[in-house]
């Protein structure tokens, strides 16, 4: 029986070296080219490129503005904190010295409190001049305190404030119940701080008959 003949030269060419045929290589290259064409992004026009560039620059500008505003706000906060700290340092620099000077004020007040109007009238001229000198010294000391921000705590007749007053007793008085009836020791504030709380007696209201 005669062997059939194949007229296709690509199929009849013996594949002696095991390599793909020319037709197979062309088909593979065509598939590669087709894949590249599908994945290739379309070229942008000049207007589209310019539009994208503008959007990028606008985003960068917005970010820079935001960073600048944040930096400015932080700088202002730092400045304000520094001003508050300088002010506080100026106010409270005399705190310890002022606290030590309160005992001087207490001694002057006690010396004057023991002399009533009757005793004052019985004093000789020299004693009266001495008493006047003590009174002037006390007034000057209070004035110096005031110039440095040290001020007396509200006393008799004022509302009791636990931040400013230390209650050591409750007594009947003509003052409204809960108000300060008597001050045993004057208190002082320095700026917004209580340098020393006032020792007081709190009113329980008028004494009942």
C-alpha positions in Angstrom: 0.0 0.0 0.0 1.3 3.4 -0.9 1.9 6.0 1.9 -0.3 9.1 1.9 1.4 12.3 1.0 1.0 15.7 2.8 1.1 18.7 0.6 1.6 21.2 3.6 5.3 22.1 3.6 5.2 23.3 7.3 3.8 20.0 8.5 6.0 17.9 6.3 9.2 19.6 7.3 10.7 17.3 9.8 11.1 18.7 13.4 14.5 17.2 13.8 15.8 19.6 16.4 12.6 19.8 18.6 12.2 23.6 18.0 8.9 25.2 17.0 8.2 25.8 13.4 8.2 29.2 11.7 4.4 29.2 11.7 4.2 28.4 15.4 6.6 31.3 16.1 4.5 33.7 14.0 1.4 32.7 15.8 3.0 33.2 19.2 4.3 36.6 18.2 0.8 37.6 17.0 -0.6 36.7 20.4 2.1 38.7 22.2 1.4 41.7 20.0 -2.3 41.5 20.6 -1.8 41.3 24.4 0.4 44.4 24.4 -2.1 46.3 22.3 -4.9 45.5 24.9 -2.8 46.5 27.9 -1.3 49.7 26.4 -2.9 52.8 27.9 -4.3 55.3 25.4 -2.1 58.3 24.8 -3.3 61.5 26.5 -3.8 64.7 24.7 -1.9 67.9 25.7 -5.0 69.3 27.3 -5.5 66.2 29.4 -1.9 66.2 30.5 -2.1 69.9 31.4 -5.4 69.3 33.4 -3.8 66.5 35.4 -0.8 68.7 36.1 -3.0 71.5 37.3 -4.9 69.1 39.6 -1.6 67.9 41.1 -0.3 71.4 41.7 -3.6 72.5 43.3 -3.5 69.5 45.6 0.1 70.4 46.6 -0.9 74.1 47.1 -3.8 73.1 49.4 -1.4 70.9 51.4 1.2 73.7 51.7 -1.6 76.1 52.8 -2.8 73.7 55.4 0.7 73.1 56.8 1.3 76.9 56.9 -1.9 77.6 58.8 -1.0 74.8 61.3 2.5 76.2 61.7 1.1 79.7 62.2 -1.4 78.5 64.8 1.2 76.7 66.7 3.5 79.7 66.7 0.7 81.9 68.1 0.0 79.3 70.8 3.7 79.2 71.8 3.7 83.0 71.9 0.6 83.1 74.1 2.0 80.4 76.4 5.3 82.3 76.7 3.5 85.5 77.6 1.4 83.7 80.2 4.5 82.1 81.7 6.3 85.4 81.8 3.3 87.1 83.5 3.0 84.3 86.0 6.7 84.4 86.8 6.4 88.1 87.4 3.3 87.8 89.6 4.4 84.8 91.6 8.1 85.7 92.0 7.2 87.5 95.3 5.1 84.6 96.6 7.6 83.2 99.1 8.7 86.7 100.2 5.1 87.8 100.5 4.2 84.8 102.6 7.1 85.5 104.9 6.0 89.1 105.3 2.5 88.2 106.4 3.7 87.5 109.9 4.9 91.2 110.0 1.4 92.3 109.0 -0.1 90.0 111.7 2.1 91.4 114.4 1.2 95.0 113.5 -2.5 94.1 113.4 -2.4 92.4 116.8 -0.6 95.4 118.3 -3.2 97.8 117.1 -6.2 95.6 118.0 -5.4 95.7 121.7 -5.8 99.5 121.8 -9.4 100.6 121.9 -10.7 104.2 121.7 -10.8 104.5 125.5 -7.1 103.3 125.8 -6.1 105.6 123.0 -7.6 108.6 124.8 -5.6 107.8 127.9 -2.3 107.8 126.0 0.3 110.5 126.3 1.5 112.5 123.3 4.6 110.4 122.8 2.5 107.2 123.0 0.0 108.6 120.5 2.7 109.4 118.1 4.1 105.9 118.4 0.7 104.5 117.8 0.2 106.7 114.7 3.5 105.5 113.4 2.5 101.8 113.8 -0.8 102.6 112.0 1.0 104.2 109.1 3.4 101.3 108.9 0.6 98.9 108.7 -1.1 101.0 105.9 2.1 101.2 104.0 2.7 97.5 104.2 -0.8 96.8 102.9 -0.1 99.3 100.1 3.1 97.5 99.2 1.3 94.2 99.2 -1.3 95.6 96.8 1.3 96.9 94.4 2.7 93.4 94.1 -0.7 91.8 93.7 -1.1 90.7 97.3 -4.6 91.6 98.5 -6.6 90.8 101.6 -9.4 88.2 101.5 -12.9 89.6 102.0 -13.7 89.6 105.7 -16.7 90.1 107.9 -20.1 90.1 106.1 -18.8 88.4 103.0 -19.9 85.0 101.7 -17.9 82.1 103.0 -15.7 80.7 100.3 -13.8 77.5 101.1 -11.1 78.5 98.6 -10.4 81.7 100.6 -11.6 81.0 104.1 -10.8 78.5 106.8 -13.7 78.1 109.2 -12.6 77.5 112.7 -15.9 78.1 114.5 -19.6 78.7 114.0 -21.2 81.4 116.1 -24.5 83.3 116.3 -24.3 86.8 114.9 -26.3 89.5 113.1 -24.7 88.4 109.9 -26.6 86.2 107.5 -26.3 82.5 108.2 -23.3 81.1 106.3 -21.6 84.5 106.0 -18.4 85.5 107.8 -19.2 86.6 111.3 -15.7 87.3 112.6 -12.1 87.2 111.2 -9.5 85.7 113.5 -6.6 86.0 111.0 -6.7 88.0 107.7 -6.2 86.0 104.6 -4.4 87.1 101.4 -4.4 86.2 97.7 -1.7 86.6 95.2 -3.0 86.9 91.7 -5.4 84.0 91.3 -3.8 82.0 94.1 -4.7 81.9 97.7 -1.5 83.0 99.5 -3.1 82.3 102.9 -6.7 81.4 103.8 -8.4 83.6 106.3 -9.3 82.0 109.6 -12.9 82.9 110.3 -16.0 82.1 112.3 -19.1 81.5 110.3 -22.4 82.9 111.3 -25.2 80.6 112.3 -27.6 83.5 112.1 -29.1 85.6 114.9 -29.2 84.0 118.4 -32.6 82.8 119.3 -34.2 84.1 122.4 
